[in-house]
Amino acid sequence: MLIGWFGARIKRSSLRVLLLTQWFEPEPTFKGLVFACELVRQGFEVEVVTGFPNYPGGKLYSGYKIRLIQRELIDGVQVTRVPLYPSHGQSGVGRVMNYVSFAAAAIAYGVFGAKRPDVIYAYHPPLTVGMAASLIRLFRRVPVVYDIQDMWPDTLRATGMVSNPRVLGIVGGICKMVYRAVDHIVVLSPGFKQLLIERGVPERKLDVIYNWCDKASMVNPTGELPQDFSGSERFKIVFAGNMGKAQALDAVLDAAEIVQNKTDGICFVFIGGGVEVDRLKGVAKEMKLKNVEFLQAVPMAAIGAVLSKADTLLVHLRKDPLFTITIPSKIQAYMAVGKPLLMAVDGDAADLVNAAGCGVLAESENPEAIAGAALKLFAMSSAERDVMAKRSREYYQSHLSLQVGASRFGEIFKKIAK
């Protein structure tokens, strides 16, 4: 590791990147340490400005204590943590305090404490990170690349986090202000790009860069299987990740009930955290589902051990116009592991899996369709599923990998820093 890092130091360009993100390792994130390390490898000097880890549970991680500032060096990347209010529950007030507190601390550090960067990379959500980046840009005259992973206010409405039309309108207005202020915008899907064009963002200001995953931790996990992971020989359909309102997993439980009435050879495994976990456990118990298991969340470095033991990996989101233009980041992790996908998300995500030829599609929030897709995968031969698995790996490497995506970001950084 030291040799690779030292080599990157020798090749280092003069470009400094301030990577502004509210969430970073050890929190689960898709534009975290592996992205920062790849930028260092490309020759950029990187400083990450982030908060103290508390996502997704809203509780401060063990070993951390809120301080005015904390600096860490992780794999050659300078990480600066600034204070925030830890919260990620059902309380809207708590979440607002969480977002605003980090943004305020990031602005103070970015304006007065950070060494002047050549480029600011800002990760959205939340919108407050974009606001912070815009203000730092204003004071320090540094160009900003804004990476939009959730389309606000659409996501707030679709997830039920905010339903007040007036509040949604205010958020939408702030989004437009941020879009005008930043220098370049990167989105994760063609649908996101088209929507922003319709909202007045110039096409020349937009690029689509698909997300990637930490492939090394997926294919060579350091952790072990959870002790409560099923040891049976049943066909395992695994959903891994956040279980919130946007995932609408009641439809999957209904599908599990349909499947249970047809075969006892399939098991649906849910692993992760989120605001809906306890309620979903209660629903599964009331439905007397014997083919459903819930496992505790595991570190990102260990999740590959679970995914590798799955027979099929499940993606599901609520049926909503927003999610037809969304490509959940778990798709990249699933494909990197090399497993067939049960894709129950309409639109761009389904198109991606269809283009790769690596899964079976089902309509979102349609229990009958989801159950039918599960039974279809179960009925396939091992050879048929192996072909899908091979296509998953190959498509990920050629279209979605870290090297492909980070290289494109590097090109944008160099272009706007001139």
Secondary structure, DSSP 8 states (H G I E B T S, - for coil): -HHHHHHHHHH--S-EEEEE-S--TTS--SSSHHHHHHHHHHT-EEEEEEE-S-TTTTS--TT----S-EEEEETTEEEEEE------SS-HHHHHHHHHHHHHHHHHHHHHTS---SEEEEEESSHHHHHHHHHHHHHH---EEEEESS-TTHHHHHHTS---HHHHHHHHHHHHHHHHHSSEEEESSHHHHHHHHHTT--GGGEEE------HHHHHS--S---TTS--S-SEEEEEES--SGGG-THHHHHHHHHHHTT-SSEEEEEE---TTHHHHHHHHHHTT-SSEEEE----HHHHHHHHTT-SEEEEE--S-GGGGG---THHHHHHHHT--EEEE--THHHHHHHHHT-EEE--TT-HHHHHHHHHHHHHS-HHHHHHHHHHHHHHIIIII-HHHHHHHHHHHHHHHT-
